[in-house]
Amino acid sequence: MAENGNRAIHARIRDAGGTLYPVSALPMSRDEWRRHFGPAFVRLPAAKQEFDPGNVLTPGYAIFRGGPPCPCGGDIPAGDCDMIPTDYLAAARRLEPLVAELRDRFDADRQLPRRLVDELHEAGLFRMWLPRAVGGAELAPLAFLEVAEELAQQDGSVGWCVTIAAGSGRLAGALDEEAARSVFGDGEGVLVGALYAAGRAVTAPGGYRVTGRWSYGSFIDYADWVVGGCAVDDGGERFCLFPRREVEVFDTWDVGGLRGTASNDYAVSDLFVPEELTIPLVDYQPPPRRDGPLYALPMTSAFASSIAMVAIGIARAAVDVLAGIAAEKRAAGSSVVLRDNALVQVDVASAEALLGSARAYLLSELGRMWESTVAGRTIGVRELAKVKLAACHATRCAIEAVDLVYQSAGGAALRAGTRLERCFRDVHVVGQHARLGRLGTLEPVGRVLLGLSPGAARL
Protein backbone atom coordinates (compact mmCIF):
# COMPACT_ATOMS: atom_id res chain seq x y z
CA MET A 1 0.00 0.00 0.00
CA ALA A 2 1.51 3.33 -1.04
CA GLU A 3 2.21 5.51 2.01
CA ASN A 4 0.74 8.73 0.58
CA GLY A 5 -2.34 6.95 -0.68
CA ASN A 6 -2.68 5.26 2.68
CA ARG A 7 -2.62 8.60 4.50
CA ALA A 8 -5.23 10.06 2.18
CA ILE A 9 -7.51 7.09 2.65
CA HIS A 10 -7.05 7.22 6.43
CA ALA A 11 -7.99 10.89 6.43
CA ARG A 12 -11.14 10.17 4.45
CA ILE A 13 -12.05 7.29 6.74
CA ARG A 14 -11.45 9.40 9.83
CA ASP A 15 -13.65 12.19 8.48
CA ALA A 16 -16.41 9.64 7.94
CA GLY A 17 -16.06 8.27 11.47
CA GLY A 18 -14.63 4.98 10.30
CA THR A 19 -11.82 2.66 11.30
CA LEU A 20 -9.38 0.61 9.22
CA TYR A 21 -8.89 -3.03 10.18
CA PRO A 22 -6.41 -5.50 8.70
CA VAL A 23 -8.02 -8.66 7.42
CA SER A 24 -5.71 -10.59 9.77
CA ALA A 25 -8.03 -9.40 12.57
CA LEU A 26 -11.06 -10.95 10.88
CA PRO A 27 -12.30 -14.55 11.24
CA MET A 28 -11.70 -15.12 7.52
CA SER A 29 -8.61 -15.57 5.41
CA ARG A 30 -7.48 -12.94 2.91
CA ASP A 31 -8.39 -15.20 -0.01
CA GLU A 32 -11.85 -15.82 1.43
CA TRP A 33 -12.30 -12.08 1.95
CA ARG A 34 -11.42 -11.35 -1.68
CA ARG A 35 -13.63 -14.18 -2.94
CA HIS A 36 -16.63 -13.04 -0.94
CA PHE A 37 -16.33 -9.26 -0.99
CA GLY A 38 -13.95 -8.24 -3.78
CA PRO A 39 -11.69 -5.30 -2.89
CA ALA A 40 -11.64 -3.43 0.39
CA PHE A 41 -14.68 -1.33 1.07
CA VAL A 42 -15.75 1.61 3.19
CA ARG A 43 -18.80 1.34 5.40
CA LEU A 44 -19.86 4.87 6.30
CA PRO A 45 -22.03 5.83 9.28
CA ALA A 46 -25.00 6.22 6.94
CA ALA A 47 -24.48 2.56 5.96
CA LYS A 48 -23.65 3.57 2.39
CA GLN A 49 -21.36 0.98 0.85
CA GLU A 50 -18.70 2.22 -1.53
CA PHE A 51 -15.70 0.50 -3.04
CA ASP A 52 -12.37 2.26 -2.87
CA PRO A 53 -12.58 4.28 -6.11
CA GLY A 54 -8.86 4.82 -6.54
CA ASN A 55 -7.98 1.20 -5.78
CA VAL A 56 -5.57 2.59 -3.17
CA LEU A 57 -6.18 -0.02 -0.53
CA THR A 58 -4.87 -3.53 -0.97
CA PRO A 59 -7.50 -6.29 -0.75
CA GLY A 60 -6.09 -7.10 2.71
CA TYR A 61 -7.90 -4.27 4.48
CA ALA A 62 -11.51 -3.57 5.42
CA ILE A 63 -12.98 -0.38 6.77
CA PHE A 64 -15.87 -0.16 9.20
CA ARG A 65 -17.41 2.65 11.20
CA GLY A 66 -16.75 2.67 14.94
CA GLY A 67 -18.73 0.84 17.60
CA PRO A 68 -18.42 -1.81 20.32
CA PRO A 69 -16.51 -5.01 19.47
CA CYS A 70 -18.29 -7.75 17.57
CA PRO A 71 -18.90 -11.05 19.43
CA CYS A 72 -17.26 -12.91 16.53
CA GLY A 73 -13.93 -12.35 18.24
CA GLY A 74 -12.50 -10.07 15.59
CA ASP A 75 -11.77 -6.43 16.39
CA ILE A 76 -14.89 -5.32 14.49
CA PRO A 77 -17.83 -3.17 15.64
CA ALA A 78 -20.96 -5.10 16.57
CA GLY A 79 -23.61 -4.84 13.89
CA ASP A 80 -21.03 -4.11 11.21
CA CYS A 81 -19.37 -7.52 10.97
CA ASP A 82 -20.29 -8.96 7.60
CA MET A 83 -18.45 -12.21 8.31
CA ILE A 84 -20.92 -13.78 10.72
CA PRO A 85 -24.33 -13.09 9.11
CA THR A 86 -23.11 -13.58 5.55
CA ASP A 87 -21.70 -17.08 5.82
CA TYR A 88 -24.32 -18.21 3.35
CA LEU A 89 -22.56 -21.38 2.30
CA ALA A 90 -22.60 -22.64 5.89
CA ALA A 91 -26.24 -21.58 6.21
CA ALA A 92 -27.09 -23.54 3.08
CA ARG A 93 -25.31 -26.64 4.35
CA ARG A 94 -27.27 -26.50 7.60
CA LEU A 95 -30.47 -26.94 5.59
CA GLU A 96 -29.48 -30.34 4.21
CA PRO A 97 -31.30 -32.45 6.86
CA LEU A 98 -34.53 -30.53 6.32
CA VAL A 99 -34.27 -30.80 2.53
CA ALA A 100 -33.69 -34.55 2.87
CA GLU A 101 -36.72 -34.86 5.16
CA LEU A 102 -39.05 -32.99 2.80
CA ARG A 103 -37.61 -33.97 -0.58
CA ASP A 104 -40.23 -36.60 -1.40
CA ARG A 105 -42.94 -33.94 -1.28
CA PHE A 106 -41.41 -31.72 -3.97
CA ASP A 107 -42.48 -33.75 -7.01
CA ALA A 108 -45.98 -34.53 -5.75
CA ASP A 109 -46.75 -30.99 -4.57
CA ARG A 110 -44.98 -29.39 -7.56
CA GLN A 111 -43.67 -26.67 -5.27
CA LEU A 112 -41.45 -26.35 -2.21
CA PRO A 113 -43.14 -26.72 1.19
CA ARG A 114 -43.81 -23.55 3.17
CA ARG A 115 -41.72 -24.91 6.06
CA LEU A 116 -38.63 -25.08 3.86
CA VAL A 117 -39.28 -21.67 2.29
CA ASP A 118 -39.50 -20.14 5.77
CA GLU A 119 -36.12 -21.64 6.64
CA LEU A 120 -34.61 -20.32 3.41
CA HIS A 121 -35.86 -16.87 4.39
CA GLU A 122 -34.50 -17.26 7.91
CA ALA A 123 -31.08 -18.16 6.50
CA GLY A 124 -31.12 -14.96 4.44
CA LEU A 125 -30.56 -16.83 1.19
CA PHE A 126 -32.94 -14.66 -0.83
CA ARG A 127 -30.95 -11.55 0.17
CA MET A 128 -27.58 -12.60 -1.21
CA TRP A 129 -27.58 -10.27 -4.23
CA LEU A 130 -29.63 -7.44 -2.78
CA PRO A 131 -27.86 -4.13 -2.06
CA ARG A 132 -26.73 -3.65 1.51
CA ALA A 133 -28.75 -0.43 1.59
CA VAL A 134 -31.95 -2.49 1.47
CA GLY A 135 -30.86 -5.29 3.79
CA GLY A 136 -28.91 -7.43 1.34
CA ALA A 137 -25.37 -8.79 1.24
CA GLU A 138 -24.06 -7.86 -2.22
CA LEU A 139 -22.34 -11.22 -2.19
CA ALA A 140 -19.58 -11.57 -4.76
CA PRO A 141 -20.53 -13.78 -7.74
CA LEU A 142 -18.23 -16.74 -7.09
CA ALA A 143 -19.49 -17.04 -3.52
CA PHE A 144 -23.07 -16.89 -4.82
CA LEU A 145 -22.34 -19.70 -7.25
CA GLU A 146 -20.97 -21.88 -4.46
CA VAL A 147 -24.24 -21.49 -2.55
CA ALA A 148 -26.25 -22.32 -5.68
CA GLU A 149 -24.12 -25.43 -6.19
CA GLU A 150 -24.58 -26.56 -2.59
CA LEU A 151 -28.36 -26.17 -2.63
CA ALA A 152 -28.66 -27.88 -6.03
CA GLN A 153 -26.60 -30.75 -4.68
CA GLN A 154 -29.18 -31.13 -1.92
CA ASP A 155 -32.01 -30.95 -4.48
CA GLY A 156 -32.30 -29.46 -7.94
CA SER A 157 -35.60 -27.67 -7.28
CA VAL A 158 -34.26 -26.04 -4.12
CA GLY A 159 -31.11 -24.88 -5.88
CA TRP A 160 -33.10 -23.55 -8.82
CA CYS A 161 -35.66 -21.64 -6.74
CA VAL A 162 -33.08 -19.92 -4.56
CA THR A 163 -30.86 -19.12 -7.53
CA ILE A 164 -33.74 -17.53 -9.46
CA ALA A 165 -35.20 -15.62 -6.51
CA ALA A 166 -31.89 -14.46 -5.04
CA GLY A 167 -30.50 -13.72 -8.49
CA SER A 168 -33.47 -11.48 -9.27
CA GLY A 169 -32.39 -9.33 -6.34
CA ARG A 170 -29.66 -7.86 -8.54
CA LEU A 171 -32.41 -5.86 -10.27
CA ALA A 172 -32.60 -3.75 -7.11
CA GLY A 173 -29.32 -2.27 -8.27
CA ALA A 174 -31.13 -0.85 -11.31
CA LEU A 175 -33.86 0.84 -9.22
CA ASP A 176 -33.62 4.00 -7.17
CA GLU A 177 -33.51 3.34 -3.43
CA GLU A 178 -37.13 4.27 -2.75
CA ALA A 179 -38.39 1.94 -5.48
CA ALA A 180 -36.05 -0.82 -4.32
CA ARG A 181 -37.36 -0.52 -0.78
CA SER A 182 -40.96 -0.68 -1.99
CA VAL A 183 -40.19 -4.03 -3.66
CA PHE A 184 -37.69 -5.61 -1.27
CA GLY A 185 -38.45 -3.85 2.01
CA ASP A 186 -35.58 -4.45 4.40
CA GLY A 187 -34.38 -7.48 2.49
CA GLU A 188 -37.42 -9.68 3.07
CA GLY A 189 -39.17 -9.18 -0.27
CA VAL A 190 -38.84 -11.76 -3.06
CA LEU A 191 -38.96 -10.89 -6.77
CA VAL A 192 -39.19 -13.54 -9.50
CA GLY A 193 -40.35 -13.68 -13.10
CA ALA A 194 -39.37 -13.99 -16.73
CA LEU A 195 -37.12 -11.45 -18.41
CA TYR A 196 -37.84 -12.16 -22.06
CA ALA A 197 -40.12 -9.62 -23.75
CA ALA A 198 -43.44 -11.50 -23.88
CA GLY A 199 -45.31 -8.44 -22.62
CA ARG A 200 -46.35 -5.18 -24.23
CA ALA A 201 -45.86 -1.86 -22.40
CA VAL A 202 -47.78 1.16 -23.68
CA THR A 203 -46.62 4.58 -22.54
CA ALA A 204 -49.05 6.29 -20.14
CA PRO A 205 -48.77 9.39 -17.92
CA GLY A 206 -46.32 8.53 -15.15
CA GLY A 207 -45.59 5.02 -16.36
CA TYR A 208 -46.82 2.22 -18.62
CA ARG A 209 -49.87 0.06 -19.12
CA VAL A 210 -48.69 -3.54 -19.36
CA THR A 211 -50.33 -6.59 -20.89
CA GLY A 212 -48.70 -9.97 -21.34
CA ARG A 213 -48.40 -13.62 -20.46
CA TRP A 214 -45.09 -15.20 -19.53
CA SER A 215 -44.01 -18.80 -18.99
CA TYR A 216 -41.51 -20.17 -16.46
CA GLY A 217 -42.44 -18.09 -13.42
CA SER A 218 -40.29 -20.17 -11.06
CA PHE A 219 -41.14 -19.84 -7.34
CA ILE A 220 -43.95 -17.41 -8.15
CA ASP A 221 -46.29 -18.75 -5.46
CA TYR A 222 -43.90 -17.46 -2.78
CA ALA A 223 -43.03 -14.17 -4.46
CA ASP A 224 -44.00 -10.71 -3.27
CA TRP A 225 -43.31 -9.04 -6.61
CA VAL A 226 -43.09 -10.28 -10.19
CA VAL A 227 -41.08 -9.01 -13.15
CA GLY A 228 -42.01 -9.35 -16.80
CA GLY A 229 -39.96 -8.37 -19.82
CA CYS A 230 -41.83 -6.06 -22.17
CA ALA A 231 -41.51 -4.56 -25.61
CA VAL A 232 -42.33 -0.86 -25.31
CA ASP A 233 -44.30 1.14 -27.85
CA ASP A 234 -41.29 3.45 -28.29
CA GLY A 235 -39.29 0.54 -29.73
CA GLY A 236 -37.28 -0.25 -26.60
CA GLU A 237 -37.51 -2.97 -23.97
CA ARG A 238 -38.13 -2.70 -20.24
CA PHE A 239 -38.47 -4.93 -17.24
CA CYS A 240 -41.75 -4.10 -15.54
CA LEU A 241 -42.30 -4.94 -11.87
CA PHE A 242 -45.74 -5.51 -10.36
CA PRO A 243 -47.11 -6.84 -7.06
CA ARG A 244 -47.79 -10.58 -6.96
CA ARG A 245 -51.41 -9.88 -5.98
CA GLU A 246 -51.97 -8.21 -9.37
CA VAL A 247 -50.83 -11.28 -11.30
CA GLU A 248 -52.94 -14.18 -12.54
CA VAL A 249 -51.06 -17.48 -12.26
CA PHE A 250 -51.88 -20.51 -14.41
CA ASP A 251 -51.16 -24.04 -13.19
CA THR A 252 -49.07 -25.21 -16.14
CA TRP A 253 -45.98 -26.73 -14.50
CA ASP A 254 -46.58 -30.47 -14.91
CA VAL A 255 -43.21 -31.56 -16.25
CA GLY A 256 -40.53 -34.21 -15.90
CA GLY A 257 -37.80 -32.46 -13.89
CA LEU A 258 -37.43 -29.57 -11.45
CA ARG A 259 -41.04 -30.28 -10.56
CA GLY A 260 -40.74 -28.54 -7.20
CA THR A 261 -40.04 -25.14 -8.77
CA ALA A 262 -43.70 -24.39 -9.63
CA SER A 263 -42.52 -22.57 -12.76
CA ASN A 264 -46.04 -21.69 -13.84
CA ASP A 265 -47.30 -19.25 -16.45
CA TYR A 266 -48.53 -15.84 -15.28
CA ALA A 267 -50.23 -12.85 -16.85
CA VAL A 268 -51.37 -9.26 -16.35
CA SER A 269 -53.84 -7.27 -18.43
CA ASP A 270 -53.74 -3.50 -18.90
CA LEU A 271 -51.97 -3.09 -15.57
CA PHE A 272 -50.52 0.35 -14.79
CA VAL A 273 -46.85 0.18 -13.75
CA PRO A 274 -45.24 3.41 -12.50
CA GLU A 275 -42.12 4.56 -14.33
CA GLU A 276 -39.97 4.06 -11.22
CA LEU A 277 -40.91 0.36 -11.14
CA THR A 278 -39.63 -0.24 -14.66
CA ILE A 279 -36.06 -0.80 -15.80
CA PRO A 280 -34.90 0.19 -19.30
CA LEU A 281 -32.51 -2.10 -21.10
CA VAL A 282 -29.38 -1.00 -22.94
CA ASP A 283 -27.92 -3.84 -25.03
CA TYR A 284 -30.11 -6.12 -22.93
CA GLN A 285 -28.42 -4.95 -19.71
CA PRO A 286 -30.17 -2.97 -16.97
CA PRO A 287 -28.08 0.19 -16.40
CA PRO A 288 -26.95 0.20 -12.73
CA ARG A 289 -28.22 3.00 -10.50
CA ARG A 290 -26.12 1.93 -7.55
CA ASP A 291 -22.39 1.96 -6.89
CA GLY A 292 -20.48 -1.27 -6.60
CA PRO A 293 -19.30 -3.84 -9.14
CA LEU A 294 -22.05 -6.40 -8.50
CA TYR A 295 -24.59 -4.28 -10.34
CA ALA A 296 -22.18 -3.47 -13.16
CA LEU A 297 -21.58 -7.17 -13.84
CA PRO A 298 -23.45 -8.07 -17.05
CA MET A 299 -26.84 -9.55 -16.20
CA THR A 300 -26.74 -12.21 -18.90
CA SER A 301 -23.37 -13.50 -17.70
CA ALA A 302 -24.40 -13.61 -14.05
CA PHE A 303 -27.65 -15.40 -14.86
CA ALA A 304 -26.23 -18.03 -17.22
CA SER A 305 -23.39 -18.81 -14.81
CA SER A 306 -25.77 -19.19 -11.88
CA ILE A 307 -28.11 -21.66 -13.51
CA ALA A 308 -25.18 -23.58 -14.98
CA MET A 309 -23.89 -24.05 -11.43
CA VAL A 310 -27.26 -25.53 -10.51
CA ALA A 311 -26.60 -28.20 -13.14
CA ILE A 312 -23.14 -28.82 -11.66
CA GLY A 313 -24.64 -29.24 -8.19
CA ILE A 314 -27.22 -31.73 -9.44
CA ALA A 315 -24.52 -33.73 -11.21
CA ARG A 316 -22.32 -33.74 -8.11
CA ALA A 317 -25.23 -35.26 -6.16
CA ALA A 318 -25.66 -37.93 -8.84
CA VAL A 319 -22.00 -38.98 -8.68
CA ASP A 320 -22.14 -39.16 -4.88
CA VAL A 321 -25.36 -41.20 -4.98
CA LEU A 322 -23.81 -43.69 -7.38
CA ALA A 323 -20.84 -44.14 -5.05
CA GLY A 324 -23.25 -45.23 -2.33
CA ILE A 325 -25.16 -47.56 -4.64
CA ALA A 326 -22.00 -49.08 -6.10
CA ALA A 327 -20.73 -50.15 -2.69
CA GLU A 328 -23.70 -52.51 -2.23
CA LYS A 329 -25.46 -53.26 -5.54
CA ARG A 330 -24.60 -56.20 -7.72
CA ALA A 331 -25.57 -56.44 -11.35
CA ALA A 332 -28.03 -59.20 -12.21
CA GLY A 333 -26.26 -62.55 -12.33
CA SER A 334 -23.01 -61.14 -10.91
CA SER A 335 -21.36 -61.74 -7.54
CA VAL A 336 -19.30 -58.53 -7.87
CA VAL A 337 -20.55 -55.20 -6.49
CA LEU A 338 -20.68 -52.34 -8.96
CA ARG A 339 -17.69 -50.52 -7.57
CA ASP A 340 -15.50 -53.47 -8.54
CA ASN A 341 -16.73 -53.34 -12.14
CA ALA A 342 -14.14 -51.81 -14.46
CA LEU A 343 -16.75 -50.09 -16.65
CA VAL A 344 -18.35 -48.43 -13.61
CA GLN A 345 -14.94 -47.27 -12.45
CA VAL A 346 -14.27 -45.71 -15.85
CA ASP A 347 -17.66 -44.00 -15.91
CA VAL A 348 -17.22 -42.54 -12.42
CA ALA A 349 -13.73 -41.27 -13.25
CA SER A 350 -15.03 -39.75 -16.49
CA ALA A 351 -17.93 -38.07 -14.69
CA GLU A 352 -15.59 -36.65 -12.06
CA ALA A 353 -13.27 -35.25 -14.73
CA LEU A 354 -16.20 -33.69 -16.57
CA LEU A 355 -17.49 -31.98 -13.44
CA GLY A 356 -14.13 -30.83 -12.15
CA SER A 357 -12.96 -29.33 -15.41
CA ALA A 358 -16.32 -27.73 -16.27
CA ARG A 359 -16.64 -26.18 -12.82
CA ALA A 360 -13.11 -24.81 -12.92
CA TYR A 361 -13.63 -23.35 -16.40
CA LEU A 362 -16.86 -21.63 -15.40
CA LEU A 363 -15.45 -20.16 -12.19
CA SER A 364 -12.30 -19.06 -14.01
CA GLU A 365 -14.11 -17.20 -16.79
CA LEU A 366 -16.65 -15.56 -14.48
CA GLY A 367 -13.84 -14.77 -12.04
CA ARG A 368 -11.92 -12.93 -14.78
CA MET A 369 -15.02 -10.95 -15.69
CA TRP A 370 -15.57 -10.11 -12.01
CA GLU A 371 -11.99 -8.86 -11.69
CA SER A 372 -12.51 -6.64 -14.74
CA THR A 373 -15.78 -5.32 -13.33
CA VAL A 374 -14.21 -4.56 -9.94
CA ALA A 375 -11.39 -2.71 -11.70
CA GLY A 376 -13.94 -0.61 -13.59
CA ARG A 377 -12.99 -1.94 -17.02
CA THR A 378 -15.56 -2.16 -19.78
CA ILE A 379 -16.67 -5.72 -20.45
CA GLY A 380 -16.15 -6.53 -24.11
CA VAL A 381 -18.02 -8.91 -26.37
CA ARG A 382 -15.23 -11.49 -26.16
CA GLU A 383 -15.53 -11.67 -22.36
CA LEU A 384 -19.31 -12.00 -22.68
CA ALA A 385 -18.86 -14.79 -25.21
CA LYS A 386 -16.38 -16.72 -23.08
CA VAL A 387 -18.56 -16.66 -19.96
CA LYS A 388 -21.56 -17.73 -22.01
CA LEU A 389 -19.51 -20.56 -23.49
CA ALA A 390 -18.28 -21.66 -20.06
CA ALA A 391 -21.84 -21.72 -18.71
CA CYS A 392 -23.16 -23.74 -21.64
CA HIS A 393 -20.18 -26.10 -21.47
CA ALA A 394 -20.64 -26.62 -17.74
CA THR A 395 -24.27 -27.55 -18.28
CA ARG A 396 -23.46 -29.97 -21.10
CA CYS A 397 -20.76 -31.61 -18.97
CA ALA A 398 -23.13 -31.91 -16.01
CA ILE A 399 -25.70 -33.65 -18.20
CA GLU A 400 -23.07 -36.01 -19.62
CA ALA A 401 -21.80 -36.83 -16.12
CA VAL A 402 -25.31 -37.65 -14.89
CA ASP A 403 -25.97 -39.79 -17.95
CA LEU A 404 -22.81 -41.78 -17.26
CA VAL A 405 -23.61 -42.55 -13.63
CA TYR A 406 -27.28 -43.18 -14.45
CA GLN A 407 -26.28 -45.88 -16.91
CA SER A 408 -23.76 -47.35 -14.47
CA ALA A 409 -26.41 -47.69 -11.77
CA GLY A 410 -28.53 -49.97 -13.94
CA GLY A 411 -31.92 -50.85 -12.51
CA ALA A 412 -31.21 -48.92 -9.31
CA ALA A 413 -31.73 -45.67 -11.24
CA LEU A 414 -35.14 -46.56 -12.64
CA ARG A 415 -37.57 -46.19 -9.77
CA ALA A 416 -39.47 -42.91 -9.72
CA GLY A 417 -38.50 -40.60 -6.90
CA THR A 418 -35.08 -42.09 -6.13
CA ARG A 419 -32.24 -39.58 -5.90
CA LEU A 420 -30.47 -40.69 -9.05
CA GLU A 421 -33.66 -40.80 -11.10
CA ARG A 422 -34.58 -37.32 -9.89
CA CYS A 423 -31.09 -35.99 -10.69
CA PHE A 424 -31.42 -37.40 -14.20
CA ARG A 425 -34.73 -35.60 -14.76
CA ASP A 426 -33.67 -32.36 -13.11
CA VAL A 427 -30.36 -31.86 -14.91
CA HIS A 428 -31.96 -32.40 -18.31
CA VAL A 429 -34.56 -29.73 -17.56
CA VAL A 430 -31.80 -27.25 -16.65
CA GLY A 431 -30.18 -28.03 -19.98
CA GLN A 432 -33.36 -27.06 -21.83
CA HIS A 433 -33.12 -23.43 -20.69
CA ALA A 434 -32.88 -20.98 -23.57
CA ARG A 435 -29.78 -19.27 -22.10
CA LEU A 436 -27.92 -22.58 -22.19
CA GLY A 437 -29.20 -24.01 -25.45
CA ARG A 438 -26.44 -25.49 -27.57
CA LEU A 439 -27.21 -23.91 -30.94
CA GLY A 440 -28.14 -20.50 -29.53
CA THR A 441 -24.89 -20.41 -27.56
CA LEU A 442 -22.16 -22.05 -29.59
CA GLU A 443 -22.86 -20.39 -32.93
CA PRO A 444 -22.64 -16.74 -31.70
CA VAL A 445 -19.70 -17.57 -29.45
CA GLY A 446 -17.89 -19.19 -32.35
CA ARG A 447 -18.58 -16.11 -34.45
CA VAL A 448 -17.02 -13.87 -31.80
CA LEU A 449 -13.98 -16.11 -31.40
CA LEU A 450 -13.48 -15.93 -35.17
CA GLY A 451 -13.54 -12.15 -35.12
CA LEU A 452 -17.13 -11.72 -36.31
CA SER A 453 -20.06 -10.03 -34.60
CA PRO A 454 -22.31 -12.36 -32.57
CA GLY A 455 -25.19 -11.52 -34.87
CA ALA A 456 -28.65 -11.11 -33.33
CA ALA A 457 -27.86 -13.35 -30.34
CA ARG A 458 -27.67 -11.84 -26.86
CA LEU A 459 -24.51 -12.90 -25.09
C-alpha positions, 0 to 999 in steps of 0.5 A, a space after each residue: 500500500 503506497 504511504 501517501 495513498 494510505 494517509 489520504 484514505 485514512 484521512 477520508 475514513 477518519 472524516 467519515 467516522 470509520 476505522 481501518 482493520 487488517 483482514 488478519 483481525 477478521 475470522 476469515 482468510 485474505 483469499 476468502 475475503 477477496 472471494 466473498 467481498 472483492 476489494 476493500 470497502 468503506 462502510 460509512 455511518 450512513 451505511 452507504 457501501 462504496 468501493 475504494 474508487 482509486 484502488 488505493 487499498 490492498 485487498 487485505 484491508 476492510 474499513 468499518 465505522 466505529 462501535 463496540 466489538 463484535 462477538 465474533 472475536 475479531 476487532 470489528 464493531 458489533 452490527 457491522 461484521 459482515 463475516 458472521 451473518 453472511 456465511 451463506 454457504 454454511 447456512 445452506 449446508 445446515 439446511 441439508 437435513 430438512 431438505 432430505 426430510 421434505 424432498 419426497 414432497 417436492 415432485 408430488 406438490 410441484 412446489 417447495 413446502 412452506 416450512 422449507 421456504 420459511 427456513 430459506 428466508 431465515 437463513 437470508 438466502 434470498 438476500 444474497 444479491 440485494 444491495 446492503 442499503 436495502 438489507 442485502 449482502 451484495 455477495 460476490 458472484 463466485 461465492 453466490 455460485 458456491 451457494 447455488 451449487 450446494 443447494 442444487 446438490 441437496 435438491 435441484 428444485 431447491 437450488 433452482 428456486 433460490 438461484 432464481 429468486 436471489 438472483 433477481 435481487 440484482 435488479 434492485 441495483 437498477 432501481 432507485 432506493 425508494 423503489 427498491 425498498 418498496 419491492 424488497 423492504 428491508 431485504 425480506 421481499 422476493 422478486 421472480 419472473 421472466 425477463 424475455 419480452 413476452 409483454 407489451 408496455 404502452 406509454 401512459 402518464 407517469 408510467 406504462 400500461 402492461 399486458 402480457 403472459 409469460 411462462 416459467 415463473 419459477 417460485 412465483 407462489 412465494 413471491 411478493 413481486 413479479 417481473 415481466 420483460 416487455 416490448 415498449 411502444 417506443 421501440 425499446 424494452 423494459 423490465 416491468 415490476 408488479 405486485 404478486 397480488 396483481 398477477 394471474 397465475 396458471 397451473 401449467 408446470 406439470 413436467 418431468 424435472 425440477 417439478 418442485 419449482 412451480 414454474 407456472 405461467 402468469 399474466 397481467 392485463 392492462 396493468 398500470 406500472 409506474 415509471 420508477 418500477 420499470 427498468 430500461 434495457 441497454 444492449 439487454 443490460 439494466 443500467 446500474 443505479 447503484 455503486 459497486 461492481 455487483 450491479 455493473 456485472 453483465 446480467 446475462 453472464 451472471 444469470 447463465 453462470 448461476 443456472 449452470 452451477 445448478 446443473 453442476 450441483 445436481 450432477 455432483 449429487 448424482 455422482 455421490 449417490 452412485 458411489 453409495 449404490 455401487 458399494 452394495 449393488 450387484 448387477 443381475 447374475 453377478 457376484 461382484 458389487 458395482 464398484 469393482 466393475 471396471 466399466 463403472 470405475 471408468 464412468 465414475 472417473 469420467 464423470 468426475 473429470 467432466 465436473 471438475 474441469 467444467 466447474 473450474 472453467 466456469 469459475 475461471 471465466 466468471 472470475 476474470 469478468 468479475 476482476 474486470 468489473 471490480 477494476 472498472 474496465 468495460 466488459 467486451 463482447 469477447 468476455 461475454 462470449 467466453 462466460 456464455 460458453 463456459 456456462 453452456 459447457 458446464 451444463 453440457 458436462 453436467 448432463 453427460 456426467 449424470 448420464 454416465 452414472 445413471 447408466 452405471 447404476 442400472 436398474 437402481 436408477 429406474 424407480 421414480 423418486 429415487 435420488 439418481 432418477 430425480 437428478 437425471 430428470 432435473 439436470 436435463 430440464 436445466 439443460 433445456 433453458 434458452 440461455 444454455 441451449 447449444 445452438 443459440 450459444 455455440 454459434 454466436 460464441 464461435 462467431 465472436 472467437 473468429 472475429 465476427 459479430 455475434 449476430 442477433 444473439 444476446 450474449 
